[in-house]
Amino acid sequence: MDSALLVHRLHFAFTVTFHYLFPQLTMGLAPLIVVLKTLGLRRNDETYNQAARFWARIFGINFVLGVVTGIPMEFQFGTNWSHFSRFAGGVIGQTLAMEGMFAFFLESAFLGLFLYGEKRLSPRAHWWAALAVFLGSWLSGYFIVATDAWMQNPVGYARVADGSVQLSSFWQLVLNPWAWWQYAHNMSGAAITGAFAMAALGSFYLLWGKHQEHGKIFGKVGVIAGCIFSILQLFPTGDGQGRMIARYQPVTLAAMEALFASQPGAPLVIIGQPDVSARRIDNPVLVPKALSFLTYRHWAAHVQGLDAFPQNLWPQNIPLLYYSYHIMVGLGTIFIAIMLISVFLLWRGGLFNARWMLWILFLSVPFPYIANTAGWITAELGRQPWLVYGLMLTADGYSKTVSAGNGMFTLLGFMGMYMVLGILFLFLVHREIEHGPLGSSSLAHPIASRASAH
């Protein structure tokens, strides 16, 4: 691979991976804030309103960091991927512009109203502001996903004389069948992040004996939402996305499962290590015929392996693709187990006294981030060697006049700046957690608390 191409790919991979740490939490928290506001309004309980305001502040911090880290990616289309921008800008410019409209106008305007306008709004108007924030964040998410879905499954375009593509049907672009399944799968993943974050913080407050009522609300809403969306992540959204891949990108499916040989009744690999040079799976744990059934709903269905495709069209890093996919699926299965147990304990009235379960919820908070990142790695590596599937190779899309050295210099600069932003984010979130839903610092150090008591 050309060294400049490798640097440009690493550059964009780093910026987009870091950026998505923030939107996944805002999109995940948005519906939960609406739930908290709804419960507060219907029960006339100020505790729920306090909980909603607290998570809106966390939402606001994430939103700002998401904007700051998202804007450079727009510029990278021109600086690092100019040939791609020239080729596909007539199509993807539509959805990217609409995402900006919803993110910057609807979402940010109503977020400001929700955070700072409560005293000037009626309770119902404040609820509508929360709903508008939710709709704005999820609509902006759809247009981003629709952009990526077009790169996975190009529709609604026409070739023009200079070799580029222009939009021929706006509705085909936004109603791309790939986009619907990818969006549903992506948003359920974001909701899992939000639910685990809420449940984890509730567990933290309960374990440390602070903000008990709010901690119980966070735990209850978090585990119920987490259970619902963890199941939806598996079925139907994960199943639907998998069937899309089987239909439109069969070589990607073969690489994700490390299926080197086409066969009827193909097995599903639970554990194993792919050996690409030998074209086999080492130390496999298999479920016989399961891949055929999951893909085509028939136990003896024929599934194409990598041997059915020219090797130059195989995804370029099959081991990483395979492992990222299996990490995503494995963590998703663990999420279902954690949340089902938590909901059962909640139903039995024992969740808030089961310290072992509270510790599990508290320590689980990083794993939805890992699972979502692994999912996007799977999607983007699976599309390779194509930048736009079937239309433009990745090797043809980068800026040929930007050298590897220039790309590496800016990549190191971004790493330094984003490290500072990451530290700032952790500081701001820690401060909000320390202040708590009531807005006053109450998580003092135990030694200091004892000293003041004496």
C-alpha positions in Angstrom: 0.0 0.0 0.0 1.2 3.5 -0.8 2.7 5.1 2.3 0.7 8.4 1.8 -2.5 6.4 1.4 -1.8 4.5 4.6 -1.2 7.8 6.5 -4.4 9.4 5.1 -6.4 6.3 6.1 -4.9 6.3 9.6 -5.5 10.1 9.9 -9.2 9.8 9.1 -9.6 6.6 11.1 -8.2 8.4 14.2 -10.2 11.5 13.9 -13.5 9.8 13.1 -13.0 7.2 15.9 -12.2 9.9 18.5 -15.1 12.0 17.3 -17.7 9.2 17.6 -16.9 8.8 21.3 -19.1 11.9 21.8 -22.1 11.6 19.4 -22.9 8.1 20.5 -23.5 9.2 24.0 -25.5 12.3 23.0 -27.7 10.2 20.7 -28.0 7.6 23.4 -28.9 10.0 26.1 -31.4 12.1 24.1 -34.3 9.6 24.3 -33.6 8.8 28.0 -33.7 12.6 28.9 -37.2 12.6 27.2 -38.2 9.6 29.4 -37.0 11.4 32.5 -38.8 14.6 31.6 -42.0 12.6 30.8 -41.9 10.8 34.1 -41.3 14.1 35.9 -44.2 15.8 34.1 -46.7 12.9 34.6 -45.7 12.2 38.2 -45.2 15.9 39.1 -41.9 14.8 40.7 -39.1 17.3 40.8 -36.5 14.5 41.3 -37.0 13.3 37.7 -36.7 16.9 36.5 -33.4 17.2 38.4 -32.3 13.9 36.8 -33.2 15.2 33.3 -31.3 18.5 33.9 -28.2 16.7 35.1 -28.1 14.4 32.1 -28.7 17.4 29.8 -25.6 19.0 31.2 -23.6 15.8 30.4 -25.3 15.8 27.0 -24.2 19.4 26.4 -20.5 18.7 27.2 -20.6 15.8 24.8 -22.4 17.9 22.2 -19.7 20.6 22.3 -16.8 18.1 22.1 -18.6 16.3 19.2 -18.9 19.5 17.3 -15.3 20.5 17.9 -14.0 17.1 16.8 -16.5 16.7 13.9 -15.7 19.9 12.0 -12.1 18.8 11.1 -13.5 15.7 9.4 -15.4 17.9 7.0 -12.2 19.7 6.0 -10.4 16.3 5.6 -12.6 15.5 2.7 -10.9 18.4 0.9 -7.4 18.1 2.3 -6.8 14.4 2.5 -9.5 12.9 0.2 -9.9 15.5 -2.6 -10.3 13.0 -5.4 -13.1 11.3 -3.5 -14.7 14.7 -2.8 -14.5 15.6 -6.5 -16.0 12.3 -7.5 -18.8 12.0 -4.9 -19.4 15.5 -3.6 -22.4 15.9 -5.9 -24.2 13.2 -3.9 -22.9 13.1 -0.4 -22.9 16.9 -0.2 -26.7 16.8 0.1 -26.8 14.6 3.2 -23.8 16.2 4.9 -25.4 19.6 4.5 -28.7 18.4 5.9 -26.9 16.9 8.9 -25.3 20.2 9.6 -28.7 21.9 9.4 -30.3 19.6 11.9 -27.3 19.4 14.3 -26.5 23.1 14.4 -30.0 24.6 14.1 -32.6 22.2 15.6 -30.5 20.3 18.1 -28.3 23.1 19.3 -31.0 25.7 19.5 -33.4 23.5 21.5 -30.5 22.3 23.7 -29.9 25.9 24.7 -33.6 26.3 25.4 -33.6 23.1 27.5 -30.5 24.0 29.5 -31.1 27.8 30.0 -34.8 28.5 29.3 -36.6 26.3 31.9 -37.6 29.2 34.1 -39.1 31.0 31.1 -40.9 28.0 29.7 -43.9 26.1 31.0 -43.3 22.5 32.0 -44.9 21.3 28.8 -42.9 23.6 26.7 -39.7 22.5 28.4 -40.7 18.9 27.6 -41.1 19.9 23.9 -37.6 21.3 24.0 -36.3 18.0 25.2 -38.2 16.2 22.5 -36.8 18.6 19.9 -33.3 17.9 21.1 -33.9 14.1 20.7 -35.4 14.5 17.2 -32.6 16.8 16.1 -29.8 14.5 17.3 -31.4 11.4 15.8 -32.2 13.1 12.5 -28.6 14.4 12.2 -27.5 10.9 12.9 -29.6 9.6 10.1 -28.1 11.8 7.5 -24.6 10.8 8.5 -25.5 7.2 8.3 -27.2 7.7 4.9 -24.0 9.2 3.7 -22.0 6.1 4.7 -24.8 3.8 3.5 -24.4 5.4 0.0 -20.7 4.5 0.1 -21.7 1.0 1.0 -24.6 0.6 -1.5 -24.6 3.5 -4.1 -28.1 4.4 -5.3 -29.8 7.4 -6.9 -26.8 8.7 -8.8 -25.8 9.3 -12.4 -22.4 9.5 -14.1 -21.5 12.8 -15.7 -19.0 13.7 -18.4 -16.0 14.4 -16.2 -16.3 10.9 -14.6 -17.9 12.1 -11.3 -21.3 11.2 -10.0 -24.3 13.5 -9.4 -27.5 13.0 -7.5 -30.3 11.8 -9.7 -32.8 10.9 -7.0 -32.8 12.5 -3.5 -35.4 10.0 -2.3 -33.4 7.0 -3.4 -30.4 8.4 -1.5 -32.3 9.0 1.8 -34.4 5.9 1.5 -31.5 3.6 0.7 -32.5 0.2 2.2 -28.9 -0.2 3.5 -29.3 3.1 5.4 -32.5 2.0 7.2 -30.9 -1.1 8.7 -27.5 0.5 9.3 -29.3 3.4 11.1 -31.4 1.2 13.2 -28.4 -0.9 14.2 -26.2 2.2 14.9 -28.8 4.0 17.0 -29.6 1.0 19.1 -25.8 0.8 19.7 -25.8 4.5 20.7 -28.8 3.9 23.0 -26.9 1.1 24.7 -24.0 3.5 25.4 -26.4 6.0 26.9 -28.2 3.3 29.0 -25.0 1.8 30.3 -23.7 5.3 31.2 -26.8 6.1 33.1 -27.0 2.8 34.9 -23.3 3.0 35.7 -23.6 6.4 37.3 -26.6 5.3 39.2 -24.7 2.3 40.5 -21.8 4.6 41.4 -24.0 6.9 43.5 -25.6 3.8 45.2 -22.3 2.1 46.0 -20.9 5.3 47.4 -24.1 6.2 49.4 -24.6 9.6 47.6 -27.8 10.9 45.8 -29.6 7.7 46.6 -33.0 8.7 45.0 -31.4 9.9 41.8 -29.1 6.8 41.7 -32.2 4.6 41.8 -33.8 6.5 39.0 -30.7 6.3 36.9 -30.4 2.6 37.5 -34.0 1.9 36.8 -34.2 3.9 33.6 -30.7 2.7 32.5 -31.2 -1.0 32.9 -34.7 -1.1 31.3 -33.6 0.9 28.3 -30.4 -1.1 28.1 -32.3 -4.4 28.1 -34.6 -3.2 25.3 -31.9 -1.9 23.1 -29.5 -4.7 23.7 -32.1 -7.1 22.4 -32.9 -4.9 19.5 -29.2 -4.7 18.7 -29.2 -8.4 18.1 -32.7 -8.7 16.5 -34.0 -7.3 14.3 -31.4 -4.6 13.6 -28.2 -6.8 13.7 -29.9 -9.6 11.8 -31.2 -7.1 9.2 -27.9 -5.5 8.7 -26.2 -8.9 8.3 -28.7 -9.9 5.6 -28.0 -6.6 3.8 -24.3 -7.5 3.8 -25.0 -11.0 2.5 -27.1 -9.6 -0.3 -25.0 -6.6 -1.5 -21.5 -7.5 -0.2 -21.1 -11.3 0.0 -17.3 -11.1 0.0 -17.5 -8.9 3.1 -19.7 -11.5 4.9 -17.2 -14.3 3.9 -14.3 -12.2 5.4 -16.2 -11.3 8.6 -16.8 -15.0 9.2 -13.4 -16.1 7.8 -15.3 -18.5 5.5 -12.6 -19.3 3.0 -14.5 -22.1 1.1 -18.0 -21.8 -0.4 -20.2 -24.5 1.0 -23.8 -25.5 1.7 -24.7 -25.6 5.4 -22.0 -23.2 6.3 -21.0 -23.1 10.0 -21.0 -20.1 12.3 -17.6 -19.5 14.0 -17.9 -18.7 17.7 -14.1 -18.7 18.5 -11.1 -19.3 16.2 -8.1 -17.6 14.7 -8.1 -16.9 10.9 -4.9 -18.0 9.0 -5.3 -16.1 5.7 -2.1 -17.6 4.2 -3.3 -21.1 4.8 -7.0 -20.2 4.2 -8.3 -21.8 7.3 -9.6 -21.2 10.9 -7.3 -22.4 13.7 -8.8 -23.9 16.9 -12.4 -23.3 15.8 -15.5 -23.6 17.9 -18.3 -23.9 15.4 -22.1 -24.1 15.3 -22.9 -26.4 12.3 -25.0 -24.9 9.5 -25.9 -21.8 11.6 -24.4 -19.3 9.2 -26.5 -20.6 6.4 -29.6 -20.4 8.5 -29.0 -16.9 9.8 -28.1 -15.6 6.4 -30.7 -17.3 4.2 -33.2 -18.9 6.7 -32.3 -22.4 5.4 -30.0 -24.8 7.2 -28.6 -26.2 3.9 -28.3 -22.9 2.0 -25.2 -22.4 0.0 -22.9 -19.5 1.3 -20.2 -18.0 -0.9 -16.8 -18.1 0.6 -13.7 -16.0 -0.2 -12.8 -18.5 -2.9 -15.7 -17.3 -5.0 -14.2 -13.9 -5.4 -11.0 -12.5 -7.0 -8.4 -12.0 -4.2 -7.9 -8.4 -5.2 -11.5 -7.7 -4.2 -11.1 -9.3 -0.7 -11.1 -6.9 2.3 -7.5 -5.9 2.8 -7.2 -6.8 6.5 -9.2 -9.9 7.1 -7.9 -10.7 10.6 -8.7 -7.3 11.9 -12.1 -7.4 10.2 -12.8 -10.8 11.7 -11.8 -9.9 15.2 -13.6 -6.5 15.3 -16.8 -8.2 14.1 -16.5 -11.0 16.7 -15.7 -8.5 19.5 -18.8 -6.5 18.6 -21.0 -9.6 18.6 -19.4 -11.0 21.7 -19.8 -7.8 23.7 -23.4 -7.5 22.4 -24.2 -10.9 23.8 -22.7 -10.0 27.2 -24.8 -6.8 27.2 -27.9 -8.8 26.8 -26.9 -11.1 29.7 -26.0 -8.2 32.0 -29.2 -6.3 31.3 -31.5 -9.3 31.6 -30.1 -10.1 35.0 -30.4 -6.5 36.1 -34.0 -6.2 35.0 -34.8 -9.5 36.8 -33.3 -8.2 40.0 -35.1 -4.9 39.5 -38.4 -6.7 39.1 -37.7 -8.7 42.2 -36.8 -5.5 44.1 -33.2 -6.5 44.8 -31.2 -4.6 42.3 -30.3 -1.7 44.5 -29.1 -3.9 47.3 -27.1 -6.3 45.1 -23.7 -4.7 45.3 -22.1 -7.3 43.1 -24.6 -6.4 40.3 -24.0 -2.7 40.9 -20.3 -3.2 40.5 -20.8 -5.0 37.2 -23.0 -2.2 35.9 -20.4 0.4 37.1 -17.4 -1.3 35.6 -19.3 -2.1 32.3 -19.4 1.5 31.1 -16.4 1.4 28.7 -17.5 -1.7 26.8 -20.4 -0.1 24.8 -17.8 2.3 23.4 -15.6 -0.6 22.5 -18.4 -2.4 20.9 -19.6 0.6 18.8 -16.0 1.3 17.7 -15.6 -2.4 16.7 -18.9 -2.2 14.8 -17.7 0.8 12.7 -14.3 -0.8 12.1 -16.3 -3.8 10.8 -18.4 -1.7 8.5 -15.5 0.4 7.1 -12.9 -2.5 6.7 -15.6 -4.7 5.2 -16.1 -2.2 2.4 -12.5 -2.3 1.4 -10.8 -2.1 -1.1 -13.7 0.2 -2.2 -14.2 3.7 -1.0 -17.5 3.8 -2.8 -18.5 0.2 -3.3 -18.1 -0.9 -6.9 -17.5 2.6 -8.1 -14.3 4.0 -6.6 -11.3 2.2 -5.1 -9.8 3.6 -1.9 -6.4 3.9 -3.6 -8.0 6.3 -6.1 -9.7 8.7 -3.6 -6.9 10.3 -1.6 -5.1 13.6 -2.2 -2.2 12.6 -4.4 -0.2 15.8 -3.8 -0.3 15.6 0.0 2.8 13.6 1.0 3.0 11.0 3.7 5.2 13.3 5.8 2.6 16.1 5.7 -0.1 13.7 6.6 1.9 12.3 9.5 2.7 15.8 10.8 -1.0 16.8 10.9 -1.9 13.4 12.4 0.5 13.9 15.3 -0.8 17.4 15.7 -4.4 16.1 15.9 -3.3 13.4 18.4 -1.9 16.1 20.7 -4.9 18.4 20.4 -7.4 15.6 21.0 -5.5 14.4 24.0 -6.0 17.9 25.5 -9.7 17.8 24.5 -10.0 14.3 26.1 -8.5 15.5 29.4 -10.8 18.5 29.3 -13.8 16.3 28.7 -13.0 14.0 31.6 -12.4 17.0 33.9 -15.8 18.5 33.0 -17.7 15.3 33.3 -16.0 14.5 36.6 -17.0 17.9 37.9 -20.6 17.4 37.0 -20.6 13.9 38.6 -19.1 15.4 41.7 -21.6 18.2 41.9 -24.4 15.6 41.3 -28.0 16.1 40.2 -28.6 18.7 42.9 -25.7 20.9 41.6 -23.7 20.9 44.8 -20.4 19.0 45.4 -21.2 16.1 47.8 -18.7 13.4 46.8 -16.0 14.7 49.1 -13.0 12.5 49.8 -13.7 10.1 52.7 -10.7 11.3 54.8 -11.8 15.0 54.3 -15.3 14.1 55.3 -14.2 12.4 58.5 -11.9 15.3 59.4 -14.7 17.8 59.0 -17.0 15.6 61.1 -14.5 15.6 64.0 
